[in-house]
Amino acid sequence: MSAQIPTDPAFFSKRACNGVNQDVFFPSAQQQARVRRAQEICVGCPVLAECATWARPLVIKGALAGCVVGGVYAPHRATRQQTRDAAVAQLGVVARLAAARERDDVEGAA
């Protein structure tokens, strides 16, 4: 049984960041107001679970860093491993919580 590769959230037209200048999602860790602004865009995104699921393995590998993705700041690769591990764990939590919220929304609409 092979693992399904998550779809890049850029392919979802209903994403909250659709049409937003992508520079918003690449603040430095010291620019906390800019980090929060990017995270606020993510909060109510209808594809937040998919985004966090997609981002998690990329953050683990260090292929995605220095940005806000899935509502989480993924630190630069030069950042301490413990800080990067915390971001990976947070992406896992976001993915699970957002997926549960999406299921509740669908079930509530039925």
KAFENJO-V546277 format. One record per residue. N is the residue number from 1. RES is the residue in three letters. PSI is psi as a letter, one per 30 degrees, with the letter a starting at -180 (999 if undefined). OMEGA is omega in radians with two decimals (* if undefined). D_LAST is the distance of its C-alpha to the last C-alpha in whole Angstrom. Layout:
BEGIN
N	RES	PSI	OMEGA	D_LAST
N	RES	PSI	OMEGA	D_LAST
END
This chain:
BEGIN
1	MET	k	-3.10	32
2	SER	l	3.13	32
3	ALA	k	3.11	30
4	GLN	k	3.12	27
5	ILE	k	-3.13	29
6	PRO	k	3.13	26
7	THR	k	3.06	26
8	ASP	k	-3.09	28
9	PRO	f	3.10	26
10	ALA	f	-3.14	28
11	PHE	f	3.13	27
12	PHE	j	-3.12	23
13	SER	f	-3.11	24
14	LYS	g	-3.13	21
15	ARG	k	-3.10	23
16	ALA	f	-3.11	24
17	CYS	g	3.13	27
18	ASN	k	3.13	27
19	GLY	f	3.11	31
20	VAL	k	3.08	32
21	ASN	k	-3.05	35
22	GLN	f	3.07	35
23	ASP	f	3.12	38
24	VAL	e	-3.04	36
25	PHE	g	-3.13	35
26	PHE	h	3.07	38
27	PRO	l	3.01	40
28	SER	l	-3.12	43
29	ALA	f	-3.14	42
30	GLN	f	-3.12	44
31	GLN	i	-3.03	42
32	GLN	e	3.11	40
33	ALA	e	3.11	39
34	ARG	e	3.08	38
35	VAL	e	-3.13	36
36	ARG	e	3.12	34
37	ARG	e	3.12	33
38	ALA	e	3.14	32
39	GLN	e	3.11	30
40	GLU	e	3.09	28
41	ILE	e	-3.09	27
42	CYS	e	-2.95	26
43	VAL	e	-3.08	24
44	GLY	g	-3.07	21
45	CYS	k	3.14	21
46	PRO	f	3.11	17
47	VAL	g	-3.12	19
48	LEU	e	-3.14	21
49	ALA	e	-3.14	21
50	GLU	e	-3.13	22
51	CYS	e	-3.14	25
52	ALA	e	3.12	26
53	THR	e	3.12	26
54	TRP	e	-3.03	28
55	ALA	e	-3.00	30
56	ARG	e	-3.13	31
57	PRO	f	3.12	33
58	LEU	e	3.08	35
59	VAL	e	3.10	36
60	ILE	e	-3.12	37
61	LYS	f	-3.07	39
62	GLY	g	3.14	40
63	ALA	f	3.12	39
64	LEU	j	-3.05	37
65	ALA	l	3.09	39
66	GLY	h	-3.09	40
67	CYS	l	3.00	37
68	VAL	k	3.14	33
69	VAL	k	-3.11	30
70	GLY	g	3.13	27
71	GLY	g	-3.08	28
72	VAL	k	3.04	31
73	TYR	j	3.07	35
74	ALA	j	-3.05	36
75	PRO	l	3.10	40
76	HIS	l	-3.12	43
77	ARG	f	-3.11	44
78	ALA	f	3.14	47
79	THR	l	3.14	45
80	ARG	k	-3.13	46
81	GLN	e	-3.12	44
82	GLN	e	3.13	42
83	THR	e	3.10	41
84	ARG	e	3.11	39
85	ASP	e	3.12	38
86	ALA	e	3.11	36
87	ALA	e	3.11	35
88	VAL	e	3.12	33
89	ALA	e	3.13	32
90	GLN	e	3.08	30
91	LEU	e	3.09	29
92	GLY	e	3.12	27
93	VAL	e	3.14	26
94	VAL	e	-3.12	24
95	ALA	e	-3.13	23
96	ARG	e	-3.12	21
97	LEU	e	3.14	20
98	ALA	e	3.11	19
99	ALA	e	3.11	17
100	ALA	e	3.11	15
101	ARG	e	3.13	14
102	GLU	e	3.11	13
103	ARG	e	3.11	11
104	ASP	e	3.12	10
105	ASP	e	-3.13	9
106	VAL	e	-3.14	6
107	GLU	e	3.13	5
108	GLY	f	-3.13	6
109	ALA	f	-3.07	4
110	ALA	999	*	0
END
